[in-house]
Amino acid sequence: MKTSRLALIPLLAAIASAQGPLQPPSVFNPAIGPIAPLTGGGLPQPAMKTLHQVEPRIPINATTTPGNAASLFRITQPGSYYLTENITGVNANHGILIAASGVTLDLMGYSLRGVAGSGSGIYGQDGTRNIAIKNGIVTNWAGDGIGLALPGSNIVVENLLVEGSSGRGIVVPATSIVRNCQVRTSVQGGILTSLSCVVTGCTLELNSAFGISSFGLISDCVALNNSAVGINCMEGIVRNCKVTQITGTAFAGGTGSVSFEACHASCIGVAASFGFSLSGNGSRVSDSSTFNFNTGITTLVETISSLVISNCIITKSILTGMSLISTDSTATGGHQVIGCTVDGVSSGPGILLDSKGLMRDCLVRSTSSDGLRVRSNSRILNNVFISNGGSTEDGSIFLGNPVSNVLISGNSIHNAVGWGILGSSSTRVTVTGNTFFQSAGGNNISLAGSNIIGPVVTSANIGTTTNPWANFSQ
């Protein structure tokens, strides 16, 4: 038996030699397919990724981003950087100094915590551009929370909570975006931008000076109880924003043309000045509202012209609902008030409209003085006035002295305390097609001067009049 087994050995060796070297079978992995076996007799190779392959970004630390005399950490090369822990500031130093363009900095949810006498939380060296900062908390820095100023550009700041800065909360240069940030209790203002910027989805609370001051587009933001101005747009568009003030102004427009769209202002105190203040020619307020301000909408520049206020609701004002008037004799006026409601003015008139103005399709109700005060070369068309005036010397429509070339037509005037239409020195004023509903009777029209006034037809003979200029009284 031993002899026969030994005889098989040469036979098996010959068969193996004929087949070549043996290879282990391939293994099939359902996720990635077949895995080839090792060849050449080598040892298995490491399959793990390197640290750079797992996290290609650069951590912020004393080795990779060492600081200098002005900063704890300093970024000097383009790249993507991230925090691995909280950072606490020191006196006379910025937290992170960005001295290169083309940088992304992810705070990874960590905090940069300033101390008394520190610099800014994150500071951009002059001229840096194409920088993104995101995802973290920046608190209590003695400078700005995020300070990326001129002459840089193209900055994106997003998803940050910035609180307690002794300077501004966030400062960015031209063509930048600030998105989904919350800025609170900054001493010199919340968010400040340069030209052609976008600020969107941000919340500003309890900042001194202003919540937002920007050029460009401000949208979907909320400003709560910032001390002087909630949202200040120097030039551009403010859309779908809400401001609550205790003092100061909710929305302010700069000397450039500004459009406020679907914005809402409310005062929760008794000292807030204006819901909207406008300073630029051709500025607009549309589909917006104010509640409980001294004046709902006003102008701050004497020579301003061509404002358009449309589809706005002004309620519970103290001094004036809407003041679009100037004391400058060179002012060109030309303002339009269309489809607006002024409801409740406790200590003054409803609307003050400068020369060359148009007011149409509006409602003015429950004012303690005149419903409307209008100047020369204006048109007052198809409005409703209800319960305006505080004395017999007031008018639902009052023509300031002297006034000329005014058309008053198609208006409905109800329960005027004084007169429906009143003016003591007017010329070439045309009054036609108006309807008076005076519960006490009379007190419809009192205009001194050379004017065109259609006859006032009462209900007794309304069916027989054929005068196309007639006004009607019930």
Backbone torsions as a table, in degrees:
resi	resn	phi	psi	omega
1	MET	NA	-42.0	177.2
2	LYS	-60.8	-40.0	-176.4
3	THR	-63.2	-41.1	-178.2
4	SER	-68.1	-35.4	179.5
5	ARG	-69.8	-41.2	178.8
6	LEU	-63.8	-28.7	-179.0
7	ALA	-69.7	-22.3	-179.4
8	LEU	-76.7	-20.9	-174.1
9	ILE	-61.0	-50.8	178.0
10	PRO	-58.5	-34.2	-179.7
11	LEU	-66.1	-45.1	179.9
12	LEU	-64.8	-38.8	178.8
13	ALA	-63.1	-38.7	179.6
14	ALA	-66.1	-39.2	179.3
15	ILE	-64.9	-43.9	-179.4
16	ALA	-63.4	-39.4	179.8
17	SER	-64.5	-35.4	-179.8
18	ALA	-69.9	-32.3	-177.3
19	GLN	-82.7	-15.6	-176.6
20	GLY	86.1	-178.7	-178.2
21	PRO	-65.3	140.1	-179.6
22	LEU	-77.9	140.2	177.1
23	GLN	-118.6	142.6	175.2
24	PRO	-70.6	153.0	-177.4
25	PRO	-69.3	154.5	173.7
26	SER	-69.6	152.7	177.2
27	VAL	-109.4	135.1	179.3
28	PHE	-101.3	122.6	175.2
29	ASN	-104.0	121.0	-176.4
30	PRO	-58.8	-27.0	-176.1
31	ALA	-78.5	-37.3	-172.5
32	ILE	-125.8	1.8	179.6
33	GLY	92.1	-164.2	-176.7
34	PRO	-70.9	142.4	175.9
35	ILE	-108.4	120.7	-176.6
36	ALA	-70.1	145.2	177.9
37	PRO	-73.5	164.3	175.0
38	LEU	-65.4	143.3	178.3
39	THR	-124.5	162.9	174.8
40	GLY	72.3	6.7	176.6
41	GLY	75.0	11.6	-179.0
42	GLY	-74.2	166.2	177.9
43	LEU	-79.3	154.7	175.6
44	PRO	-57.9	139.8	-179.2
45	GLN	-95.7	151.7	179.9
46	PRO	-62.9	135.6	179.0
47	ALA	-101.0	-7.5	-176.4
48	MET	-72.8	146.8	175.1
49	LYS	-79.6	155.3	175.0
50	THR	-74.3	164.8	178.5
51	LEU	-60.0	-38.0	179.6
52	HIS	-67.5	-31.5	177.6
53	GLN	-71.8	-36.1	179.2
54	VAL	-71.7	-46.3	-179.3
55	GLU	-133.3	91.2	-174.9
56	PRO	-72.5	-11.0	-179.3
57	ARG	-78.8	171.2	-174.7
58	ILE	-107.6	124.6	178.3
59	PRO	-73.5	147.1	174.9
60	ILE	-82.9	113.6	175.4
61	ASN	-159.3	178.0	-174.9
62	ALA	-67.4	-19.6	-179.7
63	THR	-87.3	-47.7	-175.0
64	THR	-83.3	-31.0	-177.6
65	THR	-136.2	63.1	-176.8
66	PRO	-63.1	145.5	-179.1
67	GLY	-81.5	-173.4	175.2
68	ASN	-137.7	-161.9	-176.7
69	ALA	-65.8	-17.5	-176.8
70	ALA	-108.5	-2.8	-174.0
71	SER	-152.9	151.4	173.8
72	LEU	-70.6	-43.2	179.7
73	PHE	-133.9	148.3	-175.1
74	ARG	-139.9	125.1	177.8
75	ILE	-98.5	119.2	-175.2
76	THR	-115.9	-3.9	-178.4
77	GLN	-129.8	147.3	174.7
78	PRO	-58.9	151.2	178.0
79	GLY	152.6	-178.0	-179.4
80	SER	-108.1	124.2	-173.9
81	TYR	-123.4	156.6	180.0
82	TYR	-150.9	155.1	176.5
83	LEU	-87.6	147.1	174.9
84	THR	-115.8	-3.7	179.8
85	GLU	-164.8	169.3	175.6
86	ASN	-67.4	152.7	177.3
87	ILE	-121.3	132.3	175.7
88	THR	-112.4	129.4	-175.2
89	GLY	-73.0	171.4	174.9
90	VAL	-133.5	165.7	-177.2
91	ASN	-59.7	137.4	173.1
92	ALA	64.9	20.7	179.2
93	ASN	-130.4	141.6	166.2
94	HIS	-72.7	158.5	175.1
95	GLY	-71.2	-61.5	177.7
96	ILE	-128.0	124.9	176.9
97	LEU	-102.7	123.3	177.5
98	ILE	-99.6	112.9	-176.2
99	ALA	-115.7	22.2	178.7
100	ALA	-142.4	152.3	173.1
101	SER	-87.9	164.2	178.5
102	GLY	72.5	45.9	-175.2
103	VAL	-120.4	134.4	168.0
104	THR	-112.7	129.0	-179.9
105	LEU	-124.2	114.1	179.3
106	ASP	-104.8	116.8	-179.6
107	LEU	-77.0	-10.9	173.3
108	MET	57.7	29.1	-179.6
109	GLY	83.2	-2.9	179.5
110	TYR	-81.6	171.7	-175.8
111	SER	-114.2	143.4	166.2
112	LEU	-107.6	114.0	-172.5
113	ARG	-111.7	115.8	-179.9
114	GLY	-81.2	169.1	176.3
115	VAL	-133.1	170.4	178.2
116	ALA	-58.5	131.8	178.3
117	GLY	83.8	1.2	179.4
118	SER	-76.7	175.2	177.0
119	GLY	-90.1	-135.8	176.2
120	SER	-92.8	154.4	178.7
121	GLY	-61.9	-53.8	174.2
122	ILE	-129.5	125.9	-174.0
123	TYR	-125.5	132.0	178.6
124	GLY	-100.9	127.2	177.6
125	GLN	-65.2	146.1	-177.3
126	ASP	-51.6	131.7	175.7
127	GLY	92.7	-7.8	178.9
128	THR	-71.0	146.4	-177.5
129	ARG	-148.4	168.8	-179.5
130	ASN	57.1	60.0	-178.0
131	ILE	-123.4	138.5	175.2
132	ALA	-124.4	131.3	178.8
133	ILE	-129.5	132.2	-172.6
134	LYS	-155.3	160.1	161.8
135	ASN	64.9	64.6	174.9
136	GLY	-176.4	-168.4	-174.2
137	ILE	-126.8	133.3	-179.8
138	VAL	-130.7	115.6	-172.2
139	THR	-134.2	143.5	163.7
140	ASN	61.9	39.7	175.2
141	TRP	-90.3	144.2	-176.0
142	ALA	-75.3	-20.4	172.3
143	GLY	-97.4	-139.8	173.4
144	ASP	-80.7	153.4	172.0
145	GLY	-64.9	-57.6	174.0
146	ILE	-122.0	114.1	-176.6
147	GLY	-120.2	93.0	180.0
148	LEU	-122.3	89.2	-166.8
149	ALA	-104.5	-174.6	177.3
150	LEU	-57.9	153.0	1.5
151	PRO	-97.0	33.9	178.0
152	GLY	-73.3	-174.2	178.8
153	SER	-167.8	167.1	172.6
154	ASN	59.8	61.7	179.0
155	ILE	-111.6	141.7	171.9
156	VAL	-121.5	123.9	176.4
157	VAL	-123.5	122.7	-175.6
158	GLU	-149.0	152.2	174.6
159	ASN	56.5	49.4	178.4
160	LEU	-120.7	147.8	165.5
161	LEU	-108.9	118.1	-178.8
162	VAL	-120.0	125.0	-173.0
163	GLU	-142.1	142.2	168.5
164	GLY	72.1	26.4	178.5
165	SER	-75.1	139.3	175.0
166	SER	-77.0	-22.6	172.3
167	GLY	-96.2	-132.4	175.2
168	ARG	-92.6	158.2	177.7
169	GLY	-69.9	-57.3	180.0
170	ILE	-135.6	130.2	175.8
171	VAL	-126.9	126.4	178.9
172	VAL	-133.5	153.4	179.6
173	PRO	-86.2	-165.9	-174.2
174	ALA	-62.3	154.5	176.3
175	THR	53.1	45.7	-180.0
176	SER	-115.7	166.6	179.0
177	ILE	-128.8	131.0	171.0
178	VAL	-118.7	119.7	-169.0
179	ARG	-134.4	132.0	172.0
180	ASN	55.2	47.4	177.7
181	CYS	-113.9	153.2	173.3
182	GLN	-119.2	126.2	-177.9
183	VAL	-125.4	124.6	-175.6
184	ARG	-131.0	146.5	166.9
185	THR	51.3	38.9	172.9
186	SER	-86.0	140.5	-171.0
187	VAL	-75.7	-35.5	-175.3
188	GLN	-109.1	16.2	177.0
189	GLY	124.7	158.2	-175.4
190	GLY	-83.0	-77.5	-179.7
191	ILE	-120.0	125.6	179.3
192	LEU	-123.1	126.9	178.6
193	THR	-127.1	165.0	172.8
194	SER	-96.4	-152.3	-170.9
195	LEU	-71.5	148.6	169.0
196	SER	56.8	48.0	-179.8
197	CYS	-110.5	165.3	175.1
198	VAL	-123.5	127.7	172.5
199	VAL	-122.1	118.6	-173.5
200	THR	-142.5	142.3	174.8
201	GLY	66.3	26.7	-175.9
202	CYS	-104.0	154.8	175.7
203	THR	-120.6	130.2	-178.2
204	LEU	-122.2	127.7	-175.0
205	GLU	-142.2	128.3	170.7
206	LEU	60.5	31.4	174.1
207	ASN	-88.2	144.4	173.9
208	SER	-79.5	159.6	177.7
209	ALA	72.5	-64.3	-178.7
210	PHE	-161.0	159.1	170.0
211	GLY	-82.3	-57.3	175.8
212	ILE	-130.8	137.5	168.6
213	SER	-133.1	116.0	-168.1
214	SER	-151.4	160.0	166.5
215	PHE	-111.0	131.3	175.6
216	GLY	125.0	-131.3	-178.6
217	LEU	-112.0	127.6	172.0
218	ILE	-120.2	119.8	-175.2
219	SER	-139.6	146.8	171.0
220	ASP	54.5	40.6	179.5
221	CYS	-110.3	156.5	177.4
222	VAL	-126.6	128.1	178.3
223	ALA	-121.1	124.1	-173.8
224	LEU	-121.5	111.5	168.7
225	ASN	56.9	42.5	169.7
226	ASN	-81.6	143.2	-158.1
227	SER	-68.8	-46.6	-174.2
228	ALA	-99.8	-55.2	-178.6
229	VAL	-135.6	134.6	176.0
230	GLY	-72.1	-62.1	179.2
231	ILE	-131.4	122.3	179.5
232	ASN	-116.6	116.7	177.2
233	CYS	-112.0	115.4	-178.0
234	MET	-72.9	-33.6	176.5
235	GLU	-167.0	130.8	179.2
236	GLY	139.4	-144.7	-174.7
237	ILE	-129.3	135.6	171.6
238	VAL	-119.0	119.9	-170.9
239	ARG	-130.7	131.4	171.8
240	ASN	55.6	48.8	178.6
241	CYS	-115.2	155.9	-179.6
242	LYS	-129.4	134.3	-179.7
243	VAL	-131.8	132.8	171.0
244	THR	-118.6	129.0	-178.3
245	GLN	-124.5	150.1	167.2
246	ILE	-97.9	-42.1	174.8
247	THR	-131.6	173.0	172.7
248	GLY	78.0	-150.0	-173.1
249	THR	-119.7	138.4	179.0
250	ALA	-75.0	-60.6	-178.9
251	PHE	-120.5	128.6	177.8
252	ALA	-123.5	135.2	175.3
253	GLY	-107.5	136.3	-179.1
254	GLY	-79.1	-168.1	-175.3
255	THR	-75.6	-11.7	170.4
256	GLY	-81.8	169.3	178.0
257	SER	-72.0	128.6	-177.9
258	VAL	-128.3	138.2	176.2
259	SER	-116.3	119.8	174.9
260	PHE	-100.8	120.8	-174.9
261	GLU	-125.9	125.0	176.8
262	ALA	52.8	48.5	178.8
263	CYS	-111.5	150.1	-172.7
264	HIS	-136.4	130.3	-176.0
265	ALA	-124.5	136.2	176.3
266	SER	-139.3	147.6	178.3
267	CYS	-113.5	128.4	179.5
268	ILE	-103.7	7.1	175.9
269	GLY	-119.6	-153.2	179.3
270	VAL	-125.9	5.8	-172.2
271	ALA	-120.0	3.3	-179.3
272	ALA	-70.2	135.2	-171.6
273	SER	-79.4	-60.8	-170.1
274	PHE	-134.3	143.0	168.6
275	GLY	-73.4	-50.4	176.3
276	PHE	-132.4	129.9	171.9
277	SER	-119.6	130.1	-172.4
278	LEU	-117.7	136.8	-177.5
279	SER	-129.4	-6.6	-175.0
280	GLY	-112.2	136.4	176.6
281	ASN	-55.3	138.7	177.0
282	GLY	76.2	11.5	178.4
283	SER	-70.9	157.9	-175.4
284	ARG	-136.3	148.4	168.0
285	VAL	-131.2	121.1	-177.1
286	SER	-136.0	144.8	174.7
287	ASP	52.4	40.1	-174.2
288	SER	-125.6	174.0	-177.3
289	SER	-149.4	155.8	171.9
290	THR	-134.8	153.0	178.9
291	PHE	-142.3	122.8	166.7
292	ASN	72.2	37.7	174.3
293	PHE	-103.5	161.4	171.7
294	ASN	-55.4	-50.4	174.2
295	THR	-133.3	131.3	-177.6
296	GLY	-66.8	-55.2	179.7
297	ILE	-132.9	133.5	-176.8
298	THR	-144.5	164.5	171.2
299	THR	-107.4	145.3	180.0
300	LEU	-114.4	-4.1	179.8
301	VAL	-115.4	126.4	-172.8
302	GLU	-62.0	-34.1	-174.9
303	THR	-100.1	16.6	-177.3
304	ILE	-65.2	149.0	-177.4
305	SER	-143.8	160.4	168.6
306	SER	61.7	41.4	172.6
307	LEU	-78.7	149.2	175.7
308	VAL	-128.6	120.0	177.1
309	ILE	-117.5	116.9	-174.5
310	SER	-135.7	139.6	173.4
311	ASN	53.5	43.0	179.5
312	CYS	-109.1	154.0	178.2
313	ILE	-122.1	119.6	-179.2
314	ILE	-115.2	112.9	-176.2
315	THR	-123.7	145.9	172.9
316	LYS	54.2	53.9	174.3
317	SER	-85.2	163.3	-178.0
318	ILE	-102.4	-56.2	-175.5
319	LEU	-94.1	-45.3	-178.5
320	THR	-154.3	143.3	173.4
321	GLY	-71.6	-51.0	-176.7
322	MET	-143.7	123.0	-178.3
323	SER	-119.1	99.0	179.6
324	LEU	-117.6	65.0	-172.4
325	ILE	-145.2	154.6	-175.8
326	SER	-130.6	152.0	172.3
327	THR	-94.3	-0.5	-179.8
328	ASP	-87.6	122.2	-176.8
329	SER	-68.0	-16.1	179.6
330	THR	-89.2	-3.8	-178.4
331	ALA	-62.6	135.9	-177.5
332	THR	-90.1	-15.1	177.1
333	GLY	62.3	-126.4	179.5
334	GLY	76.4	26.8	-179.7
335	HIS	-81.4	153.3	177.7
336	GLN	-123.7	132.8	175.3
337	VAL	-123.0	113.8	-169.4
338	ILE	-131.5	125.7	172.5
339	GLY	64.7	30.3	-176.1
340	CYS	-103.0	158.9	174.5
341	THR	-122.5	128.3	170.6
342	VAL	-117.5	114.6	-171.9
343	ASP	-127.7	104.0	174.3
344	GLY	90.5	101.6	171.8
345	VAL	-126.9	117.5	-169.2
346	SER	-80.6	-25.4	-173.8
347	SER	-137.6	29.6	-178.7
348	GLY	-177.6	-167.0	-177.0
349	PRO	-80.1	168.2	178.7
350	GLY	-79.1	-58.2	-175.9
351	ILE	-135.0	134.9	171.1
352	LEU	-110.7	118.6	-173.3
353	LEU	-120.6	124.5	-177.1
354	ASP	-74.6	176.9	-177.4
355	SER	-61.7	155.3	-179.2
356	LYS	61.5	28.4	-177.0
357	GLY	-90.9	161.9	173.9
358	LEU	-128.7	128.3	172.0
359	MET	-129.6	121.5	-179.9
360	ARG	-145.9	149.2	174.1
361	ASP	57.9	38.7	-179.4
362	CYS	-111.9	161.9	173.5
363	LEU	-121.1	126.2	174.7
364	VAL	-124.0	122.1	-171.8
365	ARG	-138.3	141.9	168.5
366	SER	57.3	59.7	173.3
367	THR	-105.5	150.6	-178.1
368	SER	-85.4	-6.7	175.3
369	SER	-134.2	-152.5	-177.9
370	ASP	-56.7	147.0	173.6
371	GLY	-70.9	-45.6	179.4
372	LEU	-139.4	134.5	167.8
373	ARG	-113.2	123.7	-171.5
374	VAL	-127.6	150.9	178.4
375	ARG	-110.0	-176.3	-170.3
376	SER	-62.8	159.1	173.3
377	ASN	59.2	40.1	-177.6
378	SER	-120.2	163.5	178.0
379	ARG	-126.3	128.1	-178.5
380	ILE	-121.1	104.4	-166.2
381	LEU	-128.5	127.9	165.7
382	ASN	58.8	43.1	177.5
383	ASN	-105.1	165.6	176.6
384	VAL	-121.2	128.1	177.8
385	PHE	-120.2	126.8	-176.6
386	ILE	-132.1	124.9	170.9
387	SER	54.2	52.2	178.0
388	ASN	-103.5	149.2	176.9
389	GLY	106.5	152.9	177.5
390	GLY	-121.4	-8.4	180.0
391	SER	-154.4	173.7	179.9
392	THR	-69.8	-7.7	178.2
393	GLU	-93.5	4.1	179.3
394	ASP	-100.8	159.0	175.6
395	GLY	-131.5	144.3	169.8
396	SER	-57.1	-41.3	170.4
397	ILE	-121.6	118.0	-177.9
398	PHE	-117.0	127.3	179.5
399	LEU	-97.6	111.3	-178.7
400	GLY	-62.3	158.9	-171.2
401	ASN	-96.7	137.0	-21.8
402	PRO	-83.8	158.3	-177.6
403	VAL	-133.4	141.7	176.7
404	SER	-144.6	160.2	173.8
405	ASN	57.8	57.2	177.9
406	VAL	-121.6	134.3	174.7
407	LEU	-105.9	124.0	177.9
408	ILE	-121.3	108.6	-171.4
409	SER	-148.1	141.7	171.8
410	GLY	73.9	16.3	-178.3
411	ASN	-90.0	153.0	177.0
412	SER	-116.4	120.1	-172.3
413	ILE	-119.8	122.5	-173.7
414	HIS	-119.5	129.8	166.3
415	ASN	51.4	48.5	175.7
416	ALA	-67.4	135.2	178.3
417	VAL	-68.5	-41.6	176.1
418	GLY	-100.7	-102.9	-178.9
419	TRP	-113.0	153.6	172.4
420	GLY	-67.8	-52.8	177.6
421	ILE	-130.3	125.1	-172.1
422	LEU	-136.6	136.0	174.2
423	GLY	-164.9	131.8	-175.2
424	SER	-97.9	-11.4	179.0
425	SER	-151.1	89.7	-175.3
426	SER	-139.7	149.8	176.0
427	THR	-138.3	148.0	177.9
428	ARG	53.2	40.6	172.1
429	VAL	-96.7	127.9	-179.5
430	THR	-106.2	124.1	-178.7
431	VAL	-122.5	111.9	-174.6
432	THR	-151.1	144.0	172.3
433	GLY	69.7	21.5	177.5
434	ASN	-92.9	154.3	179.6
435	THR	-122.1	131.9	-178.4
436	PHE	-114.0	128.6	175.3
437	PHE	-118.9	87.1	-175.3
438	GLN	-106.3	113.9	-176.2
439	SER	-62.6	-29.3	-180.0
440	ALA	-92.9	-5.8	-178.2
441	GLY	77.8	149.1	177.6
442	GLY	72.6	-163.5	179.7
443	ASN	54.2	44.6	-177.9
444	ASN	-90.3	-59.4	-174.2
445	ILE	-134.9	131.4	172.6
446	SER	-139.9	99.0	179.1
447	LEU	-127.3	122.3	176.7
448	ALA	-96.4	132.4	180.0
449	GLY	126.7	-174.9	-177.6
450	SER	-92.1	101.5	-174.1
451	ASN	-134.8	169.4	175.7
452	ILE	-110.6	108.2	-176.7
453	ILE	-123.8	117.8	176.1
454	GLY	-65.5	150.4	179.6
455	PRO	-62.1	148.4	177.5
456	VAL	-92.1	113.0	-176.8
457	VAL	-97.9	129.4	-179.8
458	THR	-90.9	173.5	-178.6
459	SER	-63.6	-21.5	-178.5
460	ALA	-69.1	-32.5	-177.4
461	ASN	-126.1	21.0	-177.4
462	ILE	-64.3	-29.0	-177.3
463	GLY	-78.4	-13.5	-176.3
464	THR	-104.6	-11.6	-176.9
465	THR	-73.8	141.6	175.1
466	THR	-121.3	9.1	-177.5
467	ASN	-75.9	118.4	-176.9
468	PRO	-70.3	-13.2	-179.5
469	TRP	-94.6	1.7	-169.3
470	ALA	-64.8	144.6	166.6
471	ASN	-104.7	163.5	-173.4
472	PHE	-128.3	144.2	-179.6
473	SER	-134.9	137.2	175.3
474	GLN	-122.2	NA	NA
